[in-house]
């Protein structure tokens, strides 16, 4: 979640494992639906229906954020439309339950009808109007959606609660500030129709911030973004595998994936592909023909303009390597 990147991500990070350790060279990420879903604004947080034929995502420019919906027609995607439950408030970070029965998202909508948009209150007490975030759930009702319901106060104890991810049992992973003000990951167990008080998700070095969890439906692995405390660059994507009741050492996804400040991974409908945001761009070679210049210009005007688009890459190299090492 990068809506407040300029105000809250001034932190040093900390998880470590050799980049791409013991993993074959990964495939090169591909842009997702260029010119349709990956467009001229900034996009992130894809949430697929289980059949892969409907996708929700958010589009952001400054304080303007909305959740959109698109449908697959053959090999192409329809023009995105505002989701039925979005538009009035600053909504983003949609995350689909693996069975498609509900969706959790972040919103600055007031906790009670008639209230004002939620403000983000920083650790130093500074207030950013309209940039707050609580988690809301909207259930599927036939071919449509019900009314969004706010998750309990135990989950939404901070005005900066963002980036949900949903496991098969309904439990929700998300990010919010820890006691030191840095973002941490948390998990709220869903049991008997209730979200229990969240517990921290321990990943790597405890002192570093972690963002944007993408948990496997069976919670066997988790992808997130963070930064090595020994580096001054942007966050990188990591994967960690379940070890007993905890998590193994995070593994850096490597330099092929970690280009253009990647963040906000979500799992695709196959649960083996991640979709993430990045401002990576297509490299242009010179000299070029006029025809190539026209194509480059058209691409720049529709999506390839240095903004944050959605990219995908298979996790198969890491999943297969982990499975092989377990045997």
PyMOL commands that set and color helices and strands:
alter all, ss='L'
color gray80, all
select helices_A, chain A and resi 5-8+290-302+316-326
alter helices_A, ss='H'
color red, helices_A
select strands_A, chain A and resi 30-31+42-48+54-61+64-73+76-77+81-82+91-96+102-107+120-121+127-128+134-141+144-145+149-150+162-166+172-177+183-188+190-191+194-195+199-200+211-215+221-226+236-243+246-247+251-252+263-267+273-278+309-314
alter strands_A, ss='S'
color yellow, strands_A
deselect
rebuild
show_as cartoon
